[in-house]
Amino acid sequence: MTDSAKTVQVHLGERSYDITIGTGILAGIGDLVADRCPTWHALLITDENVEPLAVRAGESLTDADITTDLIVIQPGELSKSVEFADMLWRKCLELGADRQSVVVAVGGGVVGDLAGFVAATLARGLRFVQVPTTLLAQVDSSVGGKVGINLPGAKNLVGAFWQPHAVLIDTSMLDTLPDREYRAGLAEVIKYGVILDEAFFEYLESNIAGLNRREPNVLQHVVAQSCQLKAQVVEQDEREESGLRAVLNYGHTYCHAIESVTGYGVLLHGEAVAIGMVCASRLAERLGRISTEVTSRQSDLLNAVGLPTTVPIMDHDKLLDCMRRDKKTERGALRFILPARIGHVELVADVREQDVIASLNEDHG
């Protein structure tokens, strides 16, 4: 690894691991795997969109004397299915996988979730290394050990907590990420500032030009700090048992409902998160918990990096119906993660539905 690479440690006892973050460090994946989880065999899982990156990773693994088999799946959320998991289990066995094999996921959130689920379940658990290639995966889904697949109409319902042995994040992979996907990832970055770290939020406000230009030093800092903040939450509530990990769902009650009502794929997840954060902040305003400045700072920053903040025209009753199925809902009562200030959020119960509807409109008063 280069001297400029940063390391974020995730402290989880015997399941602890390092996240290595740098620019142009993909070529070091072979040495990283050989060091962190010595093996004779790597099962390299990727999708068609990032296959060239996976090929480069495979060359590095081979150079480290690790026999490497490349498995390429179709891109997209539909691949996170029982059918694809079954295909991968069978393929891994055909390729001679045993308890010493290591699964290496090179791709975005879908690849990481699916490959991680296969690693968690095959032979009662294979070692697993994440190489996230999208900004969203680098700052969110690759950290924390959540892996899983979808059932028809039930996203991420089948899964496990399976921590990787290592995560390698090469921010130069973001150079070729489509603009819309890159900006969608920034929504989760901004979320970390709102929920946990006011100084980080201020850094983002001061570095809008660097974010928009994808400057390597800015990206490396942003990814490292986002990973550090998520790691702190995961360390305290690894399996979502204390409720602390719920703060990571800021904006997501609105987000998931908007995605569902508009139809998955109309908005990228990060775009819906951006809209959801602004709505949640408006709701906090309406409940007298914050000033209008807290909301305007969020919407100004989101708009400055090219993210939407306006709720699409939709059926409000359908939206509320989706919200009632949110995992934070308790006995039919809506509950939301809401800001008390920039850098701190709280779980708020017994929110009236008329206040939720009012928070959808910019002229909410």
N, C-alpha and C positions, 0 to 999 in steps of 0.2 A: 504494500500500500504506500501511497505517496505521503510525504511529510505533512501536506496540507489537509489530509483526510481528518475528519472529526469522528469521535466515537461517543455514542450515547449508550449508556449501560441501562439495561432493564433488570432490576433486582427482584428476583422471584425465587430465592433460595436455590435449590438444585436445578430449577428451570431457568435460571438467569442466562442472559445472552447479551451480546453487543450488537449495536446498529452502527455500521461503518458508512460514513457519508463523505463523498468527495466528488471531484470532477475528473472524468476520464479514468476511473478505477475499475471498470468492468474486467479488464485484462487480469486483474488480481483475484478473480473468483476461484480459480483453481487452488492457489495457495491458501486462500481463506478456508475453503472446504477441507483441504488436507490438514489444516491446523485445528479447526474447530470441531470437525467430526470426521476423523480419519476413516477412509473407506476404500474399497476396491471398485465400487460401482455407483454411478450417479444416474438417476432417472430424471432427465431434463424435460420439463413440461412447459410448453409455450403455446401461443396461438399464431395464426397465419399472419397477423398484422406485425408482430415483432420477431418473426422467425430469424431475420438476419442478426438481431442482437443475440438471440439464443445460440445461433451458430458460433458467434464469437465467444460466448461463454463456454460453449462446448469445447472449443479449441483450447481454451485456458485449462479446463478440467482435464483434458487429454494430456496436455503438457505436464500436468501434475501427476501423471501416471494413474489417472482414474478412468476406468472404462466407462464411457458415456453413451447412453442411448437417448436420442432426441424423439420426443412425442409431440406432435403438433395437432392442436384441436381447432375447431372453428371459433372465431371471435364472437363475443356477444353473450348477453345474459342467459340465452337459451341453453348454453353449454353447461350452466350450473344446474345439472339435472341428475336424477337417478340413472338415466340411460348413459350419460357420459361418464359418471363415476364408475358404473359397471364396466364400460369399455376400457377405462384406464386401469381398473383392477386386473382385468384379464390381460391387457397389454403388458403391464408390469410383470406379471407372472410368466408370460411368454418370453420376456426378455431376461428371465433368470433372476428376478429380484429375490433377495433374501433379507434376513433381519439386519444385515450390515449395510444394505443399500441406503442411499440418501436421495430424497426427492428434492430437486432444485426447481423452483417456480420462477420463470422469467416472463413477466407480463404485468398487466394491470390487475384490478381487484378481482375480476372473474377468474383469471388464471390462478391467482394466489389463494382464493377461497376454495376453488375446486381441487387444486393440487394439494393444498393443506388438508382438506377433508380425506383425500385418498391416502395421504401420508398418515393421518391419525387413525385410519381404520384398517389398512392393509397390514397383515401379520401383527395385529394389535398395536401397531404404532411404529412407523419408520421415522428416522431423523429427517428434518425438514429445513431447507434454507430458502429465504425469500430474496428475490432480486426484482423489486417493483420498478416498473418502467413508466408509470404515469404519475403526475403530481399527486392526484387523489390517493393512489395506492401508497406512495412514498410517505405521505404525512398522516395517513389514517389506517387503511385496511391492512397494511403489512405489519403494523405494530399492535400487539395485544393478544394475539393467539386465537382470535375468532376465525374459524373455518367452517364452511358449510355449503349446502346446495339448496335449491328451491324445489318445492312441490308445486303442482299447478295451483295458482292462486294464493300461494303462501311462501313469501320470500324468506329465505334463510331459516326456514323452520327446522330443517334437519342439519345438525352440525355438532361441533365439539369445540372445546377450548384446547388448542394444541399449539404450544409455543414453539417458534422456530429455534434452531440452534444458533442461527446467525441471520442477520439481514445486511445485504450490501445495497447501498443506494448510490448510483452514479447519476449526478444531476445533469451531466451532458446528454443523457438520454432524452431530456426534456426539450432539447433543441429542435427535434423533428416532430414533437407532439403537436397535433392540430391546435390552432389558436383557441377554438371554442373549448376543447378539452382541458387545455392548460388553464384557462381562466376559471373553468368550473372547479378545478382543484384549489384555486386560491380562496374559494368560499370557505373550505374547511380550515385553511390557514388563518383566515380572519376570525373564524369562530373561536380558535384557541385563544386569541388575544382577548376577545369579549368575555369568555368564560373563566379565564385563569390568569391572565398576565397583561395588565394595563401597559407596562413598559414595552412589551412586544407589540401591542396594538399601535402604540405611538411610533415604534420603529417602522411598521408597515405604512403608516400615514406619511412618514418622512421619506420613504423609499418607493413611492409609486412609480417613478420613471424607471428605476432599476427592476422592479417587478414586471413592468410592461415590456422591458427590453430583454428580460430573462438573463440578467447579468449574473455570471457564475458565483461571484462572492455573495451577492444578495440571496441567490437561491440556496446556496450551501448553508447560510445562516438561518434562513427561513425554514428549511427542511429540518435542520438539526434542532432548532428550538421547538418546532411543532412536535417532533418525535419525543423530545425531552418532556414536554408538557403532557403528552398522552401517556408516556411511560410512568410519570408520577401518579396519574390516576389509576392505571392498570396495576401498579405495585400495591395500591391500597385496596383495590376492589377487583381482583383478577377475574372472578367468575360472576360478577354482577349480583353479589349477595348483600352488600351493605347499602346499596342505592347510590353510592358516590359516583359510580361510572355513568349514572344517568345524566350528569352535567354535560357529557359529550353529545347528548341528544338535543342541545339547544337549537331551536329552529326546525327540528325534525318532525315534530307533531304536525305542523303546517306542511312541511316539505313532503312527507309521505302521503298525506291526504291530497295535496295538489298533484303529485305524480300519478296517483291512482285515478283521480277524477279526470284529468286531462288526457290520460292514456300514457302508459310508460313509453318513453322515447321521444315524446314531444319536447320535454325539457330534460336536459342532463341533470343528474342528481345534484351536482354542485350548484346549478342554476336555481333549482328548487330550494336548496338550502339557503341561498342568498335571500330569496323572497321570504322564506320562512323565518329567518332571523329578524328581518325588518318587521314582519307581522308580530312576532313575539315581543319585540321591543315596544311596538305601538300598544300592545296589550298591557305591558308593564306600565307604560305611561298612563293608560286609561285607568289602571288600578291605583295610580298615585305612587308607584314605587320608584319611578325615575323621572328626570326632566326630559323635555323634547330634545335637548342637546345630545343625550346618549343615543337616541334613535338617529338623529341627523348625522352624527359622526359615523355610524355604521353604514347608513345608506350612501353617504358621500364617498366613503372608501370603496364600497362595493361597486358603485357606479364608475369610480375612477379607474378600476381595473377591468371594466367592461362587463360587469355582471348585472343581470336584471334585478329590479327591486319592486316591480309592480305585479300585483296578483292578476293572472289571466281571468277573463270573464268566464265564470263557471257557476254551476248550481250550488248555492250555499248549503242547502239541505244535504246534498250528497257529500259535501266537504265535511260537515259536522258528523255525518254517519260514519265516514272513514275515521275521523278523530276519535269517535267513541270506541273504536277497535284498537286504538293505540295502546302499546304495552304499559304506558304510565297511567292509563285510566284505571280507576279503582271503584268498583261497585257502581259503574255507570257515570261517575263524576269525572269531569275533565280535569286533568292536571298538566301543568306546563312548567318547563324550565324557563325562568324569566330573569333578566338582569336586575341587580340591585345597583350596579354601577359598572363601568367598563372594568373588566378584570374579575368580576364576581357574579355568579348566578345562583338562584335558589329554586327549589321545587315548590310550586304554588298549587294548592288544592282548591276545590270548590269554585272554579271559575265559571261565571255565568255565560251561557251560550250567546246571549245578545252582545256581551262584551267581545267575544271571539269574532262574531260577525262584523262588529264595528271596527275591529283591528285590521280587517282586510282592505279597508278603504283609506286612501291617503288623506282625505278630508275628514278623518275620524273625530277630530275635535279634541 
